[in-house]
Amino acid sequence: MAQRPPSARIAAHEDATDLKGVLRGMIELQQKQTILLRDGLMVAQQTATLAMERPAAPRGPKPENISDFKRLQLVIFTGIEKPLEAEQWLVDMINLLNAAQVPAED
């Protein structure tokens, strides 16, 4: 087996040293990236936990009884003679009362 000349060995050694330096740099960058990702995940988890613990903001006034419900100025039944329209009005009012959580006894 032929030996390489000294200049080739020096060049190979320098290449290996350069490669080691590049690999060390890549490892350091990966470690820094891992730390940043872990810290980011911790912040995201803390933010999510705080958001879950915070009560939801009210979405506007909600009627709590029938008098509040009446003040919403809803469509008034006009006594139309079309049974399907009358039934639809009734269904709509029942759905609105249920959505407003007006107690049945009111």
C-alpha positions in Angstrom: 0.0 0.0 0.0 1.4 3.3 -1.0 1.8 6.0 1.6 0.5 9.5 1.0 3.0 12.3 0.8 3.2 14.5 3.9 1.3 17.3 2.3 -1.7 15.0 1.6 -1.6 13.8 5.2 -1.6 17.3 6.4 -4.5 18.2 4.1 -6.4 15.2 5.3 -5.8 16.1 8.9 -6.9 19.6 8.3 -10.0 18.4 6.6 -10.8 16.1 9.5 -10.2 19.0 11.9 -12.5 21.2 9.9 -15.1 18.5 9.8 -14.9 18.1 13.6 -15.3 21.8 14.0 -18.4 21.8 11.7 -19.9 18.9 13.6 -19.2 20.6 16.9 -20.9 23.7 15.7 -23.9 21.8 14.4 -24.3 20.0 17.8 -24.1 23.3 19.7 -26.7 24.8 17.4 -29.0 21.8 17.9 -28.6 22.0 21.6 -29.5 25.7 21.6 -32.5 25.0 19.3 -33.7 22.2 21.7 -33.5 24.6 24.6 -35.4 27.3 22.7 -38.1 24.8 21.7 -38.4 23.5 25.2 -38.8 27.0 26.6 -41.3 27.9 23.9 -43.4 24.8 24.7 -43.3 25.7 28.4 -44.6 29.2 27.6 -47.3 27.8 25.3 -48.4 25.4 28.0 -48.5 28.2 30.7 -50.5 30.4 28.3 -53.0 27.6 27.6 -53.4 26.8 31.3 -54.1 30.5 32.1 -56.6 30.7 29.2 -58.4 27.6 30.5 -58.5 28.9 34.1 -59.8 32.3 33.1 -63.6 32.5 33.0 -65.0 33.2 29.6 -66.1 36.7 28.9 -69.8 37.2 28.8 -71.2 37.4 25.3 -73.8 40.0 26.0 -76.8 40.4 28.2 -78.9 37.2 28.5 -82.5 37.3 29.5 -83.0 35.6 32.8 -86.8 35.7 33.0 -89.8 36.2 30.8 -89.9 40.0 31.2 -86.3 40.3 30.0 -87.1 38.0 27.1 -90.0 40.2 26.1 -87.8 43.2 26.0 -85.8 41.7 23.2 -88.5 42.9 20.8 -89.0 39.6 19.1 -91.3 38.9 16.2 -95.0 39.0 17.4 -97.4 36.4 16.3 -99.9 38.1 14.0 -102.5 35.4 13.9 -101.8 34.3 10.4 -104.0 31.6 9.0 -101.2 29.5 7.5 -100.6 26.6 9.9 -97.0 26.0 8.8 -96.0 29.6 9.5 -97.8 29.6 12.8 -96.1 26.3 13.8 -92.7 27.7 12.7 -93.2 30.8 14.8 -94.0 28.6 17.8 -90.9 26.4 17.2 -88.8 29.5 16.9 -90.1 31.0 20.1 -89.5 27.7 22.0 -86.0 27.5 20.7 -85.3 31.1 21.7 -86.7 30.5 25.2 -84.5 27.4 25.6 -81.5 29.3 24.3 -82.1 32.1 26.7 -82.5 29.6 29.5 -85.8 31.0 30.6 -87.2 28.7 33.3 -90.3 26.7 32.1 -92.4 28.0 34.9 -92.1 31.6 33.6 
